[in-house]
C-alpha cells in the first residue's frame, strides 16, 4: 500500500472516532412513559473511552488499519456510562450532561451508579461514599440528574454479590460496613431512582459462576428487586449467554416461588434449585436438571422479574486456564487452580460478546448490554492480589522479573504489570476486537 491511501484511510478512521466523540442528532426515537425497557429501544453511544482514540490513531499511523477500524467499531457501539465518585453537585451535573447527549441521539443511556460505601471489598475498585447518609445524598443527586428522561440504571455492581460480611476486612476498624447498611443503601437507591417516571432500575444479580440462586434471590428481595425493573447479570465477567439466560430464569423462578403464599417454597429461597444443585456448575450439560426442577415445582407461581446481561466481553466464555498446564508453560495443578479462580480478572482469550440490543427474543431478558467498558482493565491482576500464581522456574521469558517482590506485582498471562482498574488496556482491547463473537 502506498503512503497516500494509507494516510487517507487512517484519516477516515480518526474522523470516525472524532464523530463518535461529538454527539449528533439521530433519526430514531424511543417511546417513554414507563419503567419497562421495550424491545427496539435505541441505546445511547457515549463518547469514546479514554485511551481508545489514542490507540486507534497509533494503529492507523503504523499502517494497521484493520485493527484501527476494529477499535473504532467497538467505540461506535452502545456502552454504559459509569459514575464512580464526586460530590452531589458533580454527579448531578455529570448525569445531566449524559442525558443531554443521549437526547441528541434520541437514545436511552445505560448509567452505572457505583459509589456504595465499602465497594469491591476495598480491593481493586475501592472507594465509594463514606457512609450511608453520604450515599443516600449522592444517589438522590444522581436521580435528579436523570430528571424525567428515559434511562436504564445499573445499581452498584457486586454490591449484593459481595456484601460486607463476604469481605476479608469485615468487622475491622478499616472496614466498618455492615450488611444491614448495604441492603438499606441499595433499597434507598431503588426508591430514589424508581421515583423518576422513566427510569428502569436493575440490581446486582452477580453471575452464573458465583452466588447460588437461593442466596442471590434472598439478597435481591431484601434490597427491593420487586420495586425495581429487575436485576443484572455478568457485569465485568465472562460467563456465556446460555449460562446467563438459564441463571436469570432460575432467579426469576425462585423469586416467584418464594413470594407466592400458595407455594411450598414461600419464604424459603435457600430451598431453590441452582447451578450447584441438582445441576453441576462446571458442567453445563447438567443444567437441564435444575430447569426441570423448576418446571416440576413452580406450581401456580409465575416468574415475572426481568433481567439484563452484560455481554461486553463474554464472546468466548470464561477461560479455564488449563492451557497453562501444557508445554511450554508446564504450570502445576495448584497454579492452574489459582489462575482459574482469578479468571474474572483480565483473562487472556476473551472476545467481545453479543452487540447490545433490547430485542432479545427471551421473555424476561430485557436486553443484552455492554455494561463493563470493553478495553478497560479489571485491575492490577497479580499474585499480590491473589488472582495470579506462577512457577517462574517452569516458564519465564527474557525481561520478566526475577525478584520475588517484582514477580508478585507481575501478570505472567500478559507479560506485564496490568493497568489499574478502569484504565485503558491496549493489549486487552486488541484481543477483544480480534476475538469478537460472531
C-alpha positions as CSV (number, residue, x, y, z in Angstrom):
1,X,0.0,0.0,0.0
2,X,1.3,3.4,-0.9
3,X,1.6,6.1,1.8
4,X,-1.2,8.3,0.3
5,X,-4.0,5.7,0.5
6,X,-2.7,4.6,3.9
7,X,-2.9,8.1,5.3
8,X,-6.3,8.6,3.7
9,X,-7.7,5.5,5.4
10,X,-6.1,6.4,8.7
11,X,-7.6,9.9,8.5
12,X,-11.0,8.4,7.8
13,X,-10.7,6.2,10.9
14,X,-9.7,9.1,13.1
15,X,-12.5,11.2,11.7
16,X,-15.0,8.4,12.6
17,X,-13.8,8.3,16.2
18,X,-14.0,12.1,16.5
19,X,-17.5,11.9,15.2
20,X,-18.4,9.4,17.9
21,X,-16.9,11.7,20.5
22,X,-19.2,14.6,19.4
23,X,-22.9,13.8,20.0
24,X,-25.0,14.3,16.9
25,X,-28.7,14.2,16.1
26,X,-30.1,10.7,15.4
27,X,-33.2,9.9,13.4
28,X,-34.8,7.3,15.7
29,X,-36.6,8.0,19.0
30,X,-37.7,5.8,21.9
31,X,-41.2,5.9,23.4
32,X,-41.1,6.9,27.1
33,X,-43.7,6.6,29.9
34,X,-43.0,3.5,31.9
35,X,-40.3,1.6,33.7
36,X,-40.3,-1.3,31.2
37,X,-37.4,-1.5,28.7
38,X,-39.2,-2.0,25.4
39,X,-37.9,-4.1,22.5
40,X,-36.5,-2.0,19.8
41,X,-35.3,0.7,22.2
42,X,-32.4,2.7,20.8
43,X,-29.4,2.7,23.1
44,X,-27.0,5.6,23.6
45,X,-23.5,5.5,22.2
46,X,-21.3,7.6,24.6
47,X,-18.1,9.4,23.7
48,X,-15.1,7.0,23.2
49,X,-13.4,5.7,26.3
50,X,-10.2,7.4,27.4
51,X,-7.3,5.8,25.6
52,X,-9.3,4.3,22.7
53,X,-8.7,7.4,20.4
54,X,-5.0,7.3,21.1
55,X,-4.8,3.6,20.4
56,X,-6.8,3.7,17.1
57,X,-4.7,6.7,15.9
58,X,-1.4,4.9,16.7
59,X,-2.6,1.8,14.9
60,X,-3.7,3.7,11.9
61,X,-0.5,5.7,11.7
62,X,1.6,2.5,11.9
63,X,-0.3,1.0,9.0
64,X,-2.5,-1.4,11.0
65,X,-5.7,-0.1,9.5
66,X,-7.7,-3.3,10.2
67,X,-7.2,-3.2,13.9
68,X,-7.7,0.6,14.0
69,X,-11.1,0.0,12.3
70,X,-12.0,-2.7,14.8
71,X,-11.3,-0.4,17.8
72,X,-13.3,2.3,16.0
73,X,-16.2,-0.1,15.5
74,X,-16.1,-1.1,19.2
75,X,-16.2,2.5,20.3
76,X,-19.2,3.2,18.0
77,X,-21.2,0.6,19.9
78,X,-23.7,1.4,22.7
79,X,-22.0,1.1,26.1
80,X,-22.8,2.1,29.7
81,X,-21.6,5.3,31.3
82,X,-20.1,4.8,34.8
83,X,-20.4,7.3,37.7
84,X,-18.0,6.4,40.4
85,X,-17.4,9.4,42.7
86,X,-17.8,13.2,43.0
87,X,-19.8,15.5,45.1
88,X,-23.6,15.5,44.9
89,X,-23.5,18.6,42.7
90,X,-20.9,17.0,40.5
91,X,-22.7,13.7,39.9
92,X,-26.0,15.6,39.3
93,X,-24.2,17.7,36.6
94,X,-22.4,14.7,35.1
95,X,-25.6,12.6,34.8
96,X,-27.4,15.6,33.4
97,X,-24.7,16.0,30.7
98,X,-25.1,12.4,29.7
99,X,-28.8,12.8,29.5
100,X,-28.4,15.8,27.2
101,X,-26.0,13.8,25.0
102,X,-28.4,10.9,24.8
103,X,-31.3,13.2,23.9
104,X,-29.3,14.5,21.0
105,X,-29.1,10.9,19.8
106,X,-32.7,10.2,20.5
107,X,-31.4,7.3,22.5
108,X,-31.7,5.8,26.0
109,X,-28.5,5.8,28.1
110,X,-27.3,3.0,30.3
111,X,-26.0,4.5,33.5
112,X,-24.0,2.7,36.2
113,X,-24.2,4.0,39.8
114,X,-21.0,2.8,41.5
115,X,-20.4,4.7,44.8
116,X,-21.7,2.5,47.5
117,X,-19.7,2.6,50.8
118,X,-17.1,-0.1,51.0
119,X,-17.5,-1.1,47.4
120,X,-15.4,-4.0,46.0
121,X,-14.4,-5.1,49.5
122,X,-11.9,-2.2,49.4
123,X,-9.9,-4.1,46.7
124,X,-9.2,-3.3,43.0
125,X,-12.0,-0.8,42.7
126,X,-12.0,0.5,46.3
127,X,-13.8,3.7,47.1
128,X,-17.3,4.9,47.4
129,X,-19.2,7.2,49.7
130,X,-18.0,7.5,53.3
131,X,-21.3,6.3,54.9
132,X,-25.0,5.6,54.3
133,X,-26.0,9.3,54.6
134,X,-23.5,10.4,52.1
135,X,-24.5,7.7,49.7
136,X,-28.2,8.5,50.0
137,X,-27.5,12.1,49.2
138,X,-25.3,11.1,46.2
139,X,-27.9,8.7,44.8
140,X,-30.6,11.3,45.2
141,X,-28.4,13.8,43.2
142,X,-27.9,11.0,40.6
143,X,-31.7,10.6,40.2
144,X,-32.2,14.3,40.0
145,X,-29.7,14.4,37.1
146,X,-31.8,11.9,35.2
147,X,-34.9,14.0,35.6
148,X,-37.9,12.8,33.6
149,X,-36.0,11.4,30.6
150,X,-35.7,7.7,29.8
151,X,-32.8,5.9,31.3
152,X,-31.5,2.5,32.4
153,X,-29.7,2.4,35.7
154,X,-27.4,-0.4,36.8
155,X,-27.2,-0.1,40.6
156,X,-23.9,-0.9,42.2
157,X,-22.2,-3.9,40.5
158,X,-21.1,-6.5,43.0
159,X,-22.9,-4.8,45.9
160,X,-25.1,-7.8,46.6
161,X,-22.6,-10.4,45.5
162,X,-20.0,-9.1,47.9
163,X,-21.9,-8.0,51.0
164,X,-19.6,-6.5,53.6
165,X,-19.7,-9.8,55.5
166,X,-18.2,-11.5,52.4
167,X,-15.2,-9.2,52.6
168,X,-11.9,-10.1,54.2
169,X,-11.8,-6.9,56.2
170,X,-15.3,-7.3,57.6
171,X,-15.6,-6.3,61.3
172,X,-12.3,-4.4,61.3
173,X,-11.9,-0.7,62.1
174,X,-10.7,-0.2,58.5
175,X,-13.8,-1.7,57.1
176,X,-16.7,-0.6,59.3
177,X,-19.5,-1.5,56.9
178,X,-22.4,-3.9,57.6
179,X,-24.8,-6.0,55.6
180,X,-27.8,-4.1,57.0
181,X,-26.3,-0.8,55.9
182,X,-25.7,-2.2,52.4
183,X,-29.2,-3.6,52.0
184,X,-30.6,-0.2,53.2
185,X,-28.4,1.7,50.8
186,X,-29.5,-0.3,47.8
187,X,-33.1,-0.2,48.8
188,X,-32.9,3.6,49.1
189,X,-31.4,3.7,45.6
190,X,-34.3,1.7,44.2
191,X,-36.8,4.1,45.6
192,X,-35.0,7.2,44.7
193,X,-34.4,6.1,41.1
194,X,-37.8,4.4,40.6
195,X,-39.4,7.7,41.6
196,X,-38.3,9.1,38.3
197,X,-41.1,8.4,35.8
198,X,-39.0,6.8,33.0
199,X,-36.1,5.0,34.8
200,X,-35.6,1.2,34.5
201,X,-33.6,0.1,37.6
202,X,-31.7,-3.2,37.8
203,X,-30.0,-4.6,40.9
204,X,-26.9,-6.9,41.2
205,X,-27.7,-10.5,40.4
206,X,-24.0,-11.5,40.2
207,X,-23.2,-14.2,37.6
208,X,-23.8,-17.8,37.0
209,X,-20.4,-18.9,38.5
210,X,-20.8,-17.0,41.7
211,X,-23.7,-16.9,44.2
212,X,-26.3,-19.7,44.2
213,X,-29.8,-18.9,43.0
214,X,-31.2,-19.0,46.6
215,X,-28.5,-16.8,48.0
216,X,-28.8,-14.0,45.5
217,X,-32.6,-14.3,45.4
218,X,-32.7,-13.6,49.2
219,X,-30.4,-10.6,48.8
220,X,-32.3,-9.2,45.8
221,X,-35.6,-9.4,47.7
222,X,-34.2,-7.7,50.8
223,X,-32.8,-4.9,48.6
224,X,-36.1,-4.3,46.9
225,X,-35.9,-6.0,43.5
226,X,-39.7,-6.3,43.4
227,X,-39.9,-2.5,43.4
228,X,-37.3,-2.3,40.6
229,X,-37.5,-3.4,37.0
230,X,-35.3,-6.4,37.8
231,X,-31.7,-7.5,38.1
232,X,-28.5,-7.5,36.0
233,X,-26.0,-10.4,35.4
234,X,-22.4,-11.0,34.4
235,X,-21.1,-7.4,34.8
236,X,-17.4,-7.4,34.3
237,X,-17.5,-11.2,33.8
238,X,-17.2,-13.7,31.0
239,X,-20.0,-16.3,31.5
240,X,-21.7,-17.4,28.4
241,X,-25.1,-16.2,27.2
242,X,-26.6,-19.6,27.6
243,X,-25.5,-19.9,31.2
244,X,-26.7,-16.3,32.0
245,X,-30.1,-17.0,30.4
246,X,-30.6,-20.1,32.5
247,X,-29.4,-18.5,35.7
248,X,-31.5,-15.4,35.1
249,X,-34.6,-17.5,34.5
250,X,-33.9,-19.6,37.7
251,X,-33.6,-16.4,39.8
252,X,-36.9,-15.1,38.5
253,X,-38.5,-18.5,39.1
254,X,-37.1,-18.6,42.6
255,X,-38.4,-15.0,43.3
256,X,-41.9,-16.1,42.1
257,X,-41.9,-19.2,44.2
258,X,-40.7,-17.7,47.5
259,X,-43.1,-14.8,47.2
260,X,-46.2,-16.8,46.3
261,X,-48.1,-17.7,49.5
262,X,-49.6,-20.7,47.9
263,X,-46.2,-22.2,47.1
264,X,-44.5,-24.8,49.4
265,X,-41.3,-22.7,48.9
266,X,-42.9,-19.5,50.3
267,X,-40.3,-17.6,52.2
268,X,-37.7,-20.3,51.6
269,X,-35.2,-19.1,48.9
270,X,-32.5,-21.4,50.3
271,X,-34.6,-24.3,49.1
272,X,-34.4,-23.1,45.4
273,X,-32.5,-25.2,43.0
274,X,-29.4,-23.6,41.5
275,X,-26.4,-24.0,39.2
276,X,-24.9,-26.0,42.1
277,X,-27.7,-28.5,42.7
278,X,-29.2,-30.5,41.1
279,X,-27.0,-29.1,38.3
280,X,-23.2,-29.1,38.5
281,X,-21.9,-25.5,37.9
282,X,-18.9,-26.6,35.8
283,X,-20.9,-29.0,33.6
284,X,-23.4,-27.1,31.5
285,X,-24.8,-30.4,30.2
286,X,-26.3,-30.9,33.6
287,X,-28.1,-27.6,33.8
288,X,-31.3,-29.1,32.4
289,X,-31.7,-30.8,35.7
290,X,-32.3,-27.5,37.5
291,X,-34.6,-26.2,34.8
292,X,-36.6,-29.4,35.1
293,X,-36.7,-28.9,38.9
294,X,-38.4,-25.5,38.5
295,X,-40.8,-26.9,35.9
296,X,-41.9,-29.5,38.5
297,X,-42.0,-27.2,41.5
298,X,-43.4,-23.8,40.3
299,X,-47.0,-24.7,41.0
300,X,-49.1,-21.6,40.4
301,X,-46.1,-19.2,40.7
302,X,-45.4,-17.2,37.6
303,X,-41.9,-15.8,37.0
304,X,-42.1,-12.1,36.2
305,X,-38.9,-10.5,37.4
306,X,-36.9,-9.2,34.4
307,X,-33.1,-9.0,33.9
308,X,-30.4,-7.8,31.6
309,X,-27.0,-9.4,30.8
310,X,-23.6,-7.8,30.3
311,X,-22.2,-9.2,27.0
312,X,-19.3,-6.8,26.6
313,X,-16.6,-9.4,27.0
314,X,-18.2,-12.9,27.1
315,X,-17.9,-13.8,23.4
316,X,-15.5,-16.6,24.1
317,X,-16.8,-17.6,27.5
318,X,-14.7,-18.0,30.7
319,X,-11.1,-19.0,30.4
320,X,-10.4,-22.3,32.4
321,X,-6.7,-21.6,32.3
322,X,-5.9,-25.2,31.6
323,X,-3.7,-24.3,28.6
324,X,-1.0,-23.2,31.0
325,X,-0.7,-26.8,32.3
326,X,0.8,-27.9,29.0
327,X,4.1,-27.1,27.3
328,X,5.7,-24.7,27.1
329,X,4.3,-23.3,30.4
330,X,4.2,-26.5,32.4
331,X,2.4,-25.0,35.4
332,X,1.3,-27.1,38.3
333,X,-2.3,-28.0,39.2
334,X,-2.2,-25.6,42.2
335,X,-1.1,-22.8,39.9
336,X,-3.9,-23.6,37.4
337,X,-6.4,-23.7,40.2
338,X,-5.4,-20.2,41.3
339,X,-5.5,-18.9,37.8
340,X,-8.9,-20.4,37.2
341,X,-10.2,-18.8,40.4
342,X,-9.0,-15.4,39.2
343,X,-10.2,-15.8,35.7
344,X,-12.6,-12.8,36.1
345,X,-9.5,-10.5,36.2
346,X,-8.1,-9.5,32.8
347,X,-8.1,-13.1,31.4
348,X,-6.5,-13.6,28.0
349,X,-8.5,-15.3,25.3
350,X,-11.6,-13.1,25.8
351,X,-13.7,-11.6,23.0
352,X,-16.5,-9.1,22.5
353,X,-19.9,-10.7,23.1
354,X,-23.3,-10.1,21.5
355,X,-23.9,-6.5,20.5
356,X,-26.3,-4.5,22.7
357,X,-29.9,-5.0,21.9
358,X,-33.3,-4.8,23.6
359,X,-34.8,-7.3,21.1
360,X,-33.6,-10.5,22.7
361,X,-36.4,-12.9,21.9
362,X,-36.3,-14.2,25.6
363,X,-39.4,-13.2,27.5
364,X,-37.7,-11.9,30.7
365,X,-34.4,-10.9,29.2
366,X,-34.9,-7.2,28.6
367,X,-31.5,-6.5,27.0
368,X,-28.0,-7.6,26.2
369,X,-25.9,-4.6,27.2
370,X,-22.2,-3.7,27.2
371,X,-22.0,-2.6,30.8
372,X,-18.3,-3.1,31.6
373,X,-16.4,-0.8,29.2
374,X,-14.5,-3.1,26.9
375,X,-10.8,-2.2,26.8
376,X,-10.7,-1.0,30.4
377,X,-8.6,-3.0,32.8
378,X,-10.2,-5.0,35.7
379,X,-7.3,-4.0,37.9
380,X,-3.7,-4.9,38.5
381,X,-4.2,-8.7,38.4
382,X,-1.2,-10.2,40.1
383,X,-0.1,-12.7,42.8
384,X,-0.1,-10.0,45.5
385,X,-3.9,-9.6,44.9
386,X,-4.4,-13.4,45.0
387,X,-5.7,-13.8,41.4
388,X,-2.4,-14.9,39.8
389,X,0.2,-17.6,40.6
390,X,3.2,-18.7,38.6
391,X,6.1,-21.1,38.7
392,X,8.9,-19.0,37.1
393,X,11.2,-21.9,37.3
394,X,9.0,-23.9,35.0
395,X,8.5,-21.0,32.5
396,X,9.8,-17.5,32.1
397,X,10.8,-15.1,29.3
398,X,13.6,-12.6,28.9
399,X,12.7,-9.4,30.5
400,X,10.4,-10.9,33.0
401,X,11.1,-10.0,36.7
402,X,13.4,-12.3,38.7
403,X,12.9,-10.6,42.1
404,X,10.1,-12.1,44.2
405,X,8.7,-8.7,45.1
406,X,8.5,-7.7,41.4
407,X,7.0,-11.0,40.4
408,X,4.3,-10.5,43.0
409,X,3.1,-7.5,41.0
410,X,3.6,-9.0,37.6
411,X,0.9,-10.6,35.4
412,X,2.5,-13.6,33.6
413,X,-0.6,-14.1,31.4
414,X,0.0,-10.8,29.7
415,X,3.8,-10.5,30.3
416,X,3.5,-7.1,32.0
417,X,2.1,-5.2,35.0
418,X,-1.6,-4.7,34.3
419,X,-3.1,-1.1,34.3
420,X,-5.1,0.0,37.3
421,X,-8.8,-0.7,37.3
422,X,-10.6,1.4,34.8
423,X,-7.5,2.4,32.9
424,X,-7.3,1.6,29.2
425,X,-5.6,-1.7,28.5
426,X,-4.5,-1.6,24.8
427,X,-3.4,-5.3,24.6
428,X,-6.7,-6.5,26.0
429,X,-8.7,-4.1,23.8
430,X,-7.0,-5.6,20.7
431,X,-7.7,-9.1,21.9
432,X,-11.4,-8.3,22.5
433,X,-11.9,-6.9,19.0
434,X,-9.9,-9.6,17.2
435,X,-11.8,-12.3,19.0
436,X,-15.4,-10.9,18.8
437,X,-18.1,-13.5,18.9
438,X,-19.9,-13.9,15.6
